Amino acid sequence: MNMLEKIQSQLEILSKSERKVADVILDSPTVAMHSSIALLARAAGVSEPTVNRFCHRLKTKGFPDFKLQLAQSLANGTPYVSRNIEHDDTVESYSGKIFESAMAGLDRVKQSLDINAVNRAVDLLTQSKKIAFFGLGASAAVAHDAMNKFFRFNVPVIYSDDIVMQRMSCMNSGEGDVMVLISHTGRTKNMVELAMMARENDATVLAITSPGSPLAREATLALTLDVPEDTDIYMPMVSRLAQLTLIDVLATGFTLRRGPKFRDNLKRVKEALKESRFDKSLPVSALTGQE
């Protein structure tokens, strides 16, 4: 039972004041998750000690622990969409739940992200001779997005979602190459084997995965994303968004680390691409040839 379900199940036995706290949280869990204890108490019209009693009644260690468990509840995945989706939800209701889940999950990842590891990852990428981005299933889409981001940079970049091509690339990798392996669970046997192959050939393995996973243990450096999403049962949602956001972080770090001259070159690349697009200031009639 997640925290929102716990609150719902306890409504009948809560005191009148605690019920006010529960109602405020259930009405807008994302706002509650980002509130201080003073703000939540004020919104519910109760005292701060009442909020603390409410948190302890739900078997948490206090308000900070309660907020953490609330964030986990919002970030948990569910079949096809979100765990808290009900069959009779309106469009407004399930839309709100999905966005709240995404925001809560990204906020959790931001708070737990190891910035020192990110800094080291940027070092490895900027010093690399070649970068490969590999993933399978839903993570393959993230790897493809990473290739699109890094393809603008002046370093050879490869991508494949074919396991045979991935294995050959890892077998032919060497010192100075960075193999970025993306897997939310970190338990996909093929991805762990790729990490082992690449490291045997003296390549650097950068894993984007869950903490404590087999892939994290085999990597040279693991960027771990603490997303409480069970993708063995559910379709990946928040974990995929977290991976995509981390790729943006790494691409931005790469750009900044390379300095002003490199950024000027990126600007020229952007300018060159302008010719492939219609001018956004032109009216639609001018683009379609219709008056």
C-alpha positions as a LaTeX table, in Angstrom:
\begin{tabular}{lrrr}
\hline
Residue & $x$ (\AA) & $y$ (\AA) & $z$ (\AA) \\
\hline
Met1 & 0.00 & 0.00 & 0.00 \\
Asn2 & 1.54 & 3.35 & $-0.98$ \\
Met3 & 1.25 & 6.49 & 1.15 \\
Leu4 & $-1.81$ & 7.88 & $-0.63$ \\
Glu5 & $-3.57$ & 4.54 & $-0.22$ \\
Lys6 & $-2.57$ & 4.44 & 3.46 \\
Ile7 & $-4.08$ & 7.88 & 4.05 \\
Gln8 & $-7.29$ & 6.84 & 2.29 \\
Ser9 & $-7.57$ & 3.69 & 4.39 \\
Gln10 & $-7.05$ & 5.60 & 7.66 \\
Leu11 & $-9.63$ & 8.34 & 7.09 \\
Glu12 & $-12.32$ & 6.78 & 9.29 \\
Ile13 & $-10.08$ & 6.48 & 12.36 \\
Leu14 & $-8.33$ & 9.84 & 12.16 \\
Ser15 & $-9.19$ & 12.58 & 14.63 \\
Lys16 & $-11.10$ & 15.59 & 13.33 \\
Ser17 & $-7.90$ & 17.68 & 13.11 \\
Glu18 & $-5.90$ & 14.89 & 11.49 \\
Arg19 & $-8.69$ & 14.41 & 8.96 \\
Lys20 & $-8.23$ & 18.03 & 7.90 \\
Val21 & $-4.56$ & 17.32 & 7.21 \\
Ala22 & $-5.47$ & 14.20 & 5.22 \\
Asp23 & $-8.02$ & 16.08 & 3.13 \\
Val24 & $-5.50$ & 18.79 & 2.19 \\
Ile25 & $-2.92$ & 16.18 & 1.16 \\
Leu26 & $-5.36$ & 14.04 & $-0.84$ \\
Asp27 & $-6.75$ & 17.13 & $-2.57$ \\
Ser28 & $-3.30$ & 18.21 & $-3.82$ \\
Pro29 & $-0.51$ & 15.73 & $-2.99$ \\
Thr30 & 2.12 & 17.46 & $-5.12$ \\
Val31 & 1.62 & 20.77 & $-3.32$ \\
Ala32 & 1.74 & 18.97 & 0.03 \\
Met33 & 4.96 & 17.22 & $-0.95$ \\
His34 & 6.67 & 20.56 & $-1.58$ \\
Ser35 & 5.22 & 22.30 & 1.50 \\
Ser36 & 6.93 & 22.95 & 4.81 \\
Ile37 & 5.22 & 21.63 & 7.92 \\
Ala38 & 4.15 & 25.20 & 8.76 \\
Leu39 & 2.55 & 25.73 & 5.33 \\
Leu40 & 0.73 & 22.40 & 5.46 \\
Ala41 & $-0.55$ & 23.11 & 8.98 \\
Arg42 & $-1.80$ & 26.54 & 7.86 \\
Ala43 & $-3.53$ & 25.09 & 4.79 \\
Ala44 & $-5.32$ & 22.53 & 6.96 \\
Gly45 & $-6.13$ & 25.01 & 9.71 \\
Val46 & $-4.36$ & 22.95 & 12.39 \\
Ser47 & $-1.22$ & 23.17 & 14.52 \\
Glu48 & 2.21 & 21.84 & 13.50 \\
Pro49 & 2.12 & 19.20 & 16.31 \\
Thr50 & $-1.10$ & 17.91 & 14.74 \\
Val51 & 0.70 & 17.42 & 11.42 \\
Asn52 & 3.46 & 15.54 & 13.23 \\
Arg53 & 0.91 & 13.31 & 15.00 \\
Phe54 & $-0.71$ & 12.62 & 11.64 \\
Cys55 & 2.68 & 11.58 & 10.18 \\
His56 & 3.44 & 9.25 & 13.10 \\
Arg57 & $-0.04$ & 7.69 & 12.88 \\
Leu58 & 0.88 & 6.66 & 9.33 \\
Lys59 & 3.98 & 4.85 & 10.68 \\
Thr60 & 6.52 & 7.36 & 9.39 \\
Lys61 & 9.45 & 8.78 & 11.38 \\
Gly62 & 8.17 & 12.33 & 11.04 \\
Phe63 & 7.29 & 14.95 & 8.47 \\
Pro64 & 10.46 & 14.63 & 6.29 \\
Asp65 & 10.03 & 10.84 & 6.10 \\
Phe66 & 6.33 & 11.28 & 5.33 \\
Lys67 & 7.13 & 13.63 & 2.41 \\
Leu68 & 9.67 & 11.13 & 1.04 \\
Gln69 & 7.11 & 8.32 & 1.11 \\
Leu70 & 4.53 & 10.62 & $-0.45$ \\
Ala71 & 6.96 & 11.39 & $-3.29$ \\
Gln72 & 7.51 & 7.67 & $-3.81$ \\
Ser73 & 3.76 & 7.15 & $-4.03$ \\
Leu74 & 3.45 & 9.80 & $-6.71$ \\
Ala75 & 6.44 & 8.48 & $-8.65$ \\
Asn76 & 5.40 & 4.81 & $-8.69$ \\
Gly77 & 4.52 & 3.45 & $-12.11$ \\
Thr78 & 1.42 & 1.44 & $-13.00$ \\
Pro79 & 0.06 & $-0.61$ & $-15.87$ \\
Tyr80 & 0.47 & 1.49 & $-19.03$ \\
Val81 & 0.23 & 4.83 & $-17.24$ \\
Ser82 & 0.23 & 5.48 & $-13.50$ \\
Arg83 & $-0.42$ & 3.34 & $-10.45$ \\
Asn84 & $-3.06$ & 5.68 & $-9.07$ \\
Ile85 & $-5.13$ & 5.71 & $-12.26$ \\
Glu86 & $-8.65$ & 4.39 & $-11.76$ \\
His87 & $-10.90$ & 2.99 & $-14.50$ \\
Asp88 & $-13.45$ & 5.76 & $-13.95$ \\
Asp89 & $-11.00$ & 8.69 & $-13.89$ \\
Thr90 & $-11.91$ & 11.69 & $-16.02$ \\
Val91 & $-9.51$ & 13.13 & $-18.59$ \\
Glu92 & $-8.74$ & 15.97 & $-16.18$ \\
Ser93 & $-8.11$ & 13.54 & $-13.32$ \\
Tyr94 & $-5.77$ & 11.09 & $-15.06$ \\
Ser95 & $-3.95$ & 13.93 & $-16.85$ \\
Gly96 & $-3.28$ & 15.59 & $-13.51$ \\
Lys97 & $-2.12$ & 12.33 & $-11.93$ \\
Ile98 & 0.34 & 11.60 & $-14.72$ \\
Phe99 & 1.87 & 15.08 & $-14.59$ \\
Glu100 & 2.05 & 14.99 & $-10.78$ \\
Ser101 & 3.75 & 11.60 & $-10.90$ \\
Ala102 & 6.29 & 12.84 & $-13.44$ \\
Met103 & 7.11 & 16.00 & $-11.47$ \\
Ala104 & 7.40 & 14.12 & $-8.19$ \\
Gly105 & 9.66 & 11.50 & $-9.73$ \\
Leu106 & 11.97 & 14.06 & $-11.33$ \\
Asp107 & 12.15 & 16.00 & $-8.07$ \\
Arg108 & 13.14 & 12.83 & $-6.21$ \\
Val109 & 15.88 & 12.09 & $-8.74$ \\
Lys110 & 17.17 & 15.66 & $-8.53$ \\
Gln111 & 17.44 & 15.43 & $-4.74$ \\
Ser112 & 19.25 & 12.08 & $-4.80$ \\
Leu113 & 21.54 & 12.60 & $-7.80$ \\
Asp114 & 25.26 & 12.28 & $-7.03$ \\
Ile115 & 26.67 & 15.55 & $-8.41$ \\
Asn116 & 30.27 & 14.35 & $-7.98$ \\
Ala117 & 29.47 & 11.35 & $-10.18$ \\
Val118 & 27.87 & 13.64 & $-12.77$ \\
Asn119 & 30.99 & 15.81 & $-12.76$ \\
Arg120 & 33.20 & 12.75 & $-13.26$ \\
Ala121 & 30.95 & 11.52 & $-16.08$ \\
Val122 & 31.28 & 14.86 & $-17.88$ \\
Asp123 & 35.08 & 14.55 & $-17.53$ \\
Leu124 & 35.03 & 11.08 & $-19.09$ \\
Leu125 & 32.82 & 12.18 & $-21.97$ \\
Thr126 & 34.81 & 15.31 & $-22.81$ \\
Gln127 & 38.08 & 13.34 & $-22.79$ \\
Ser128 & 36.75 & 10.45 & $-24.88$ \\
Lys129 & 37.92 & 9.39 & $-28.32$ \\
Lys130 & 34.54 & 7.84 & $-29.15$ \\
Ile131 & 31.17 & 7.63 & $-27.40$ \\
Ala132 & 28.60 & 4.85 & $-27.82$ \\
Phe133 & 25.05 & 4.94 & $-26.48$ \\
Phe134 & 23.35 & 1.58 & $-26.04$ \\
Gly135 & 20.01 & 0.54 & $-24.55$ \\
Leu136 & 17.35 & $-2.08$ & $-25.13$ \\
Gly137 & 13.58 & $-1.76$ & $-25.09$ \\
Ala138 & 12.39 & 1.56 & $-23.68$ \\
Ser139 & 15.99 & 2.52 & $-22.86$ \\
Ala140 & 16.89 & 2.27 & $-26.56$ \\
Ala141 & 14.77 & 5.37 & $-27.20$ \\
Val142 & 16.77 & 7.22 & $-24.54$ \\
Ala143 & 20.04 & 6.06 & $-26.09$ \\
His144 & 18.85 & 7.30 & $-29.49$ \\
Asp145 & 17.98 & 10.69 & $-28.00$ \\
Ala146 & 21.46 & 10.84 & $-26.46$ \\
Met147 & 23.03 & 10.14 & $-29.84$ \\
Asn148 & 21.02 & 13.02 & $-31.35$ \\
Lys149 & 22.28 & 15.36 & $-28.60$ \\
Phe150 & 25.95 & 14.35 & $-28.80$ \\
Phe151 & 26.07 & 14.01 & $-32.59$ \\
Arg152 & 26.43 & 17.82 & $-32.78$ \\
Phe153 & 29.71 & 17.60 & $-30.87$ \\
Asn154 & 33.15 & 17.12 & $-32.41$ \\
Val155 & 33.61 & 13.54 & $-31.19$ \\
Pro156 & 32.61 & 10.31 & $-32.99$ \\
Val157 & 29.26 & 9.03 & $-31.66$ \\
Ile158 & 27.54 & 5.72 & $-32.38$ \\
Tyr159 & 24.16 & 4.25 & $-31.43$ \\
Ser160 & 22.45 & 0.93 & $-32.01$ \\
Asp161 & 19.50 & $-0.95$ & $-30.54$ \\
Asp162 & 20.66 & $-4.20$ & $-32.12$ \\
Ile163 & 22.34 & $-6.46$ & $-29.57$ \\
Val164 & 24.66 & $-8.03$ & $-32.18$ \\
Met165 & 25.93 & $-4.59$ & $-33.26$ \\
Gln166 & 26.25 & $-3.59$ & $-29.62$ \\
Arg167 & 28.34 & $-6.67$ & $-28.82$ \\
Met168 & 30.63 & $-6.10$ & $-31.81$ \\
Ser169 & 31.10 & $-2.47$ & $-30.82$ \\
Cys170 & 32.05 & $-3.43$ & $-27.28$ \\
Met171 & 34.42 & $-6.13$ & $-28.53$ \\
Asn172 & 36.12 & $-3.56$ & $-30.80$ \\
Ser173 & 36.23 & $-0.82$ & $-28.17$ \\
Gly174 & 39.42 & 0.26 & $-26.49$ \\
Glu175 & 41.13 & 2.72 & $-24.20$ \\
Gly176 & 39.65 & 6.19 & $-24.54$ \\
Asp177 & 36.26 & 4.94 & $-25.69$ \\
Val178 & 33.23 & 5.56 & $-23.47$ \\
Met179 & 30.36 & 3.09 & $-23.69$ \\
Val180 & 27.20 & 4.58 & $-22.18$ \\
Leu181 & 24.86 & 1.74 & $-21.21$ \\
Ile182 & 21.30 & 2.67 & $-20.22$ \\
Ser183 & 19.02 & 0.33 & $-18.29$ \\
His184 & 16.52 & 1.25 & $-15.57$ \\
Thr185 & 16.56 & $-2.13$ & $-13.84$ \\
Gly186 & 20.25 & $-2.77$ & $-14.47$ \\
Arg187 & 19.38 & $-6.48$ & $-14.48$ \\
Thr188 & 19.17 & $-7.06$ & $-18.24$ \\
Lys189 & 21.72 & $-9.81$ & $-18.87$ \\
Asn190 & 22.75 & $-8.49$ & $-22.30$ \\
Met191 & 23.57 & $-5.04$ & $-20.90$ \\
Val192 & 25.66 & $-6.49$ & $-18.06$ \\
Glu193 & 27.54 & $-8.66$ & $-20.55$ \\
Leu194 & 28.22 & $-5.59$ & $-22.72$ \\
Ala195 & 29.72 & $-3.82$ & $-19.72$ \\
Met196 & 31.99 & $-6.79$ & $-19.03$ \\
Met197 & 33.12 & $-6.99$ & $-22.67$ \\
Ala198 & 33.89 & $-3.28$ & $-22.90$ \\
Arg199 & 35.88 & $-3.23$ & $-19.67$ \\
Glu200 & 37.87 & $-6.30$ & $-20.76$ \\
Asn201 & 38.93 & $-4.22$ & $-23.76$ \\
Asp202 & 39.97 & $-1.26$ & $-21.54$ \\
Ala203 & 37.02 & 0.91 & $-22.56$ \\
Thr204 & 35.24 & 3.08 & $-19.99$ \\
Val205 & 31.71 & 1.98 & $-19.11$ \\
Leu206 & 29.33 & 4.69 & $-17.98$ \\
Ala207 & 26.04 & 3.20 & $-16.75$ \\
Ile208 & 22.77 & 5.06 & $-16.28$ \\
Thr209 & 20.82 & 2.69 & $-14.09$ \\
Ser210 & 19.38 & 1.90 & $-10.66$ \\
Pro211 & 21.56 & 1.86 & $-7.53$ \\
Gly212 & 22.92 & $-1.51$ & $-6.43$ \\
Ser213 & 22.09 & $-3.19$ & $-9.75$ \\
Pro214 & 24.41 & $-5.70$ & $-11.51$ \\
Leu215 & 25.03 & $-3.15$ & $-14.28$ \\
Ala216 & 26.01 & $-0.50$ & $-11.73$ \\
Arg217 & 28.52 & $-2.91$ & $-10.19$ \\
Glu218 & 30.09 & $-3.78$ & $-13.56$ \\
Ala219 & 30.40 & $-0.16$ & $-14.74$ \\
Thr220 & 33.49 & 2.03 & $-14.47$ \\
Leu221 & 31.16 & 4.75 & $-13.25$ \\
Ala222 & 27.43 & 4.47 & $-12.51$ \\
Leu223 & 25.01 & 7.38 & $-12.55$ \\
Thr224 & 22.23 & 5.91 & $-10.46$ \\
Leu225 & 18.66 & 7.16 & $-10.66$ \\
Asp226 & 16.57 & 6.31 & $-7.61$ \\
Val227 & 13.16 & 5.99 & $-9.26$ \\
Pro228 & 10.68 & 3.72 & $-7.42$ \\
Glu229 & 9.14 & 2.30 & $-10.58$ \\
Asp230 & 8.60 & $-1.43$ & $-11.10$ \\
Thr231 & 9.16 & $-1.89$ & $-14.83$ \\
Asp232 & 8.98 & $-5.68$ & $-14.45$ \\
Ile233 & 5.20 & $-5.20$ & $-14.24$ \\
Tyr234 & 4.50 & $-1.66$ & $-15.42$ \\
Met235 & 5.33 & 0.37 & $-18.49$ \\
Pro236 & 8.28 & 2.72 & $-17.81$ \\
Met237 & 7.25 & 6.33 & $-17.37$ \\
Val238 & 9.08 & 8.37 & $-14.76$ \\
Ser239 & 12.29 & 6.34 & $-15.12$ \\
Arg240 & 12.41 & 7.17 & $-18.85$ \\
Leu241 & 11.86 & 10.87 & $-18.16$ \\
Ala242 & 14.63 & 10.81 & $-15.54$ \\
Gln243 & 17.03 & 9.17 & $-18.01$ \\
Leu244 & 16.24 & 11.73 & $-20.71$ \\
Thr245 & 16.75 & 14.59 & $-18.26$ \\
Leu246 & 20.09 & 13.19 & $-17.14$ \\
Ile247 & 21.21 & 12.98 & $-20.78$ \\
Asp248 & 20.39 & 16.71 & $-21.09$ \\
Val249 & 22.48 & 17.36 & $-17.98$ \\
Leu250 & 25.45 & 15.47 & $-19.45$ \\
Ala251 & 25.13 & 17.20 & $-22.84$ \\
Thr252 & 25.01 & 20.61 & $-21.15$ \\
Gly253 & 28.03 & 19.74 & $-19.02$ \\
Phe254 & 29.91 & 18.60 & $-22.13$ \\
Thr255 & 29.15 & 21.89 & $-23.88$ \\
Leu256 & 30.21 & 24.05 & $-20.95$ \\
Arg257 & 33.35 & 22.01 & $-20.23$ \\
Arg258 & 34.60 & 22.40 & $-23.79$ \\
Gly259 & 34.67 & 26.19 & $-23.46$ \\
Pro260 & 33.68 & 29.26 & $-25.54$ \\
Lys261 & 35.37 & 28.17 & $-28.79$ \\
Phe262 & 33.41 & 24.91 & $-28.78$ \\
Arg263 & 30.15 & 26.74 & $-28.08$ \\
Asp264 & 30.85 & 29.08 & $-30.98$ \\
Asn265 & 31.18 & 26.03 & $-33.24$ \\
Leu266 & 27.81 & 24.73 & $-31.99$ \\
Lys267 & 26.31 & 28.09 & $-32.82$ \\
Arg268 & 27.59 & 27.77 & $-36.38$ \\
Val269 & 26.06 & 24.31 & $-36.64$ \\
Lys270 & 22.72 & 25.76 & $-35.56$ \\
Glu271 & 23.02 & 28.56 & $-38.08$ \\
Ala272 & 23.74 & 26.04 & $-40.86$ \\
Leu273 & 20.58 & 24.11 & $-39.96$ \\
Lys274 & 18.38 & 27.18 & $-40.33$ \\
Glu275 & 18.33 & 26.73 & $-44.09$ \\
Ser276 & 16.47 & 23.43 & $-43.64$ \\
Arg277 & 13.50 & 25.11 & $-41.93$ \\
Phe278 & 10.82 & 27.55 & $-42.97$ \\
Asp279 & 11.13 & 31.00 & $-41.46$ \\
Lys280 & 8.79 & 31.02 & $-38.44$ \\
Ser281 & 7.90 & 34.67 & $-39.12$ \\
Leu282 & 6.31 & 33.77 & $-42.47$ \\
Pro283 & 2.50 & 33.37 & $-42.57$ \\
Val284 & 1.08 & 29.89 & $-43.13$ \\
Ser285 & $-0.27$ & 30.92 & $-46.56$ \\
Ala286 & 3.27 & 31.73 & $-47.72$ \\
Leu287 & 4.51 & 28.28 & $-46.62$ \\
Thr288 & 1.69 & 26.37 & $-48.36$ \\
Gly289 & 1.49 & 28.56 & $-51.45$ \\
Gln290 & $-2.15$ & 29.32 & $-50.72$ \\
Glu291 & $-3.62$ & 32.78 & $-50.66$ \\
\hline
\end{tabular}
